[in-house]
Amino acid sequence: MEFLEYLVDKALILIPVLNILGAIIKDSDKIPDKYIPVILLAFGILGSVGLMGFSAASVVQGVLVTGAAVYGNQIVKQFRKCE
C-alpha cells in the first residue's frame, strides 16, 4: 500500500508547512538539530487538530504528516549527498 493513502486530504497542506518550518528552525542557531523532528511533531499534531478537530484520528494524521515531511526532507538530503 502507498503511504499517501493513509493521509487525509485536509492534512496534506501541513507537509510543505512543516518543511518550511523545519528549514526556519534549522537556520536558527538556538535550537539543536536533534530537536527539530520533535518540534515538527508537535506542530504537525497541533496543525492537524486545528484542521480536523480534536480526535485520535487527527493526532494520527499529525504524526503521519510529520513523518512524511521529515522523511521527504531526508530523501532530498540523501540524493543531494550522492551527487
C-alpha positions as CSV (number, residue, x, y, z in Angstrom):
1,M,0.0,0.0,0.0
2,E,1.1,3.5,-0.7
3,F,1.9,5.8,2.2
4,L,-0.2,8.7,1.0
5,E,-3.4,6.5,1.1
6,Y,-3.4,6.9,4.8
7,L,-3.3,10.7,4.8
8,V,-6.5,12.7,4.7
9,D,-6.6,15.4,2.0
10,K,-7.1,18.2,4.6
11,A,-3.8,17.3,6.3
12,L,-1.7,17.3,3.1
13,I,-1.2,21.0,3.3
14,L,0.7,20.5,6.5
15,I,3.6,18.7,4.8
16,P,5.0,21.8,3.0
17,V,4.2,23.9,6.0
18,L,6.3,21.6,8.2
19,N,9.1,21.6,5.6
20,I,9.3,25.4,5.7
21,L,9.1,25.5,9.5
22,G,11.8,22.9,9.7
23,A,14.0,25.0,7.4
24,I,13.4,28.1,9.5
25,I,14.3,26.2,12.7
26,K,17.4,24.7,11.1
27,D,18.7,28.1,10.2
28,S,18.4,29.3,13.8
29,D,21.4,28.7,16.0
30,K,19.3,28.5,19.2
31,I,17.8,25.0,18.6
32,P,19.9,21.9,18.2
33,D,19.2,19.8,15.1
34,K,18.3,16.8,17.1
35,Y,15.1,18.5,18.5
36,I,13.8,19.6,15.1
37,P,11.7,16.4,14.5
38,V,10.1,16.6,17.9
39,I,9.2,20.3,17.4
40,L,7.8,19.4,14.0
41,L,5.8,16.6,15.5
42,A,4.2,19.0,18.0
43,F,3.4,21.5,15.2
44,G,2.1,18.7,13.0
45,I,-0.3,17.4,15.7
46,L,-1.4,20.9,16.6
47,G,-2.0,21.7,12.9
48,S,-4.0,18.6,12.2
49,V,-6.1,19.0,15.3
50,G,-6.7,22.6,14.2
51,L,-7.8,21.5,10.8
52,M,-9.8,18.4,11.7
53,G,-10.8,18.9,15.3
54,F,-9.6,17.1,18.4
55,S,-9.8,13.3,17.9
56,A,-7.5,10.3,17.8
57,A,-7.6,10.3,14.0
58,S,-6.4,13.9,13.8
59,V,-3.5,13.1,16.2
60,V,-2.6,10.2,14.0
61,Q,-2.8,12.4,10.9
62,G,-0.4,14.9,12.6
63,V,2.1,12.1,13.2
64,L,1.8,10.9,9.6
65,V,2.2,14.3,8.0
66,T,5.2,15.0,10.2
67,G,6.7,11.6,9.2
68,A,6.1,12.5,5.6
69,A,7.8,15.9,5.9
70,V,10.8,14.6,7.8
71,Y,11.2,11.5,5.5
72,G,10.8,13.7,2.4
73,N,13.5,16.1,3.7
74,Q,15.9,13.2,4.4
75,I,15.3,11.7,0.9
76,V,16.2,15.1,-0.7
77,K,19.3,15.4,1.5
78,Q,20.5,11.9,0.6
79,F,20.0,12.4,-3.1
80,R,22.0,15.7,-2.9
81,K,24.8,14.0,-1.0
82,C,25.2,11.3,-3.7
83,E,25.8,13.9,-6.4
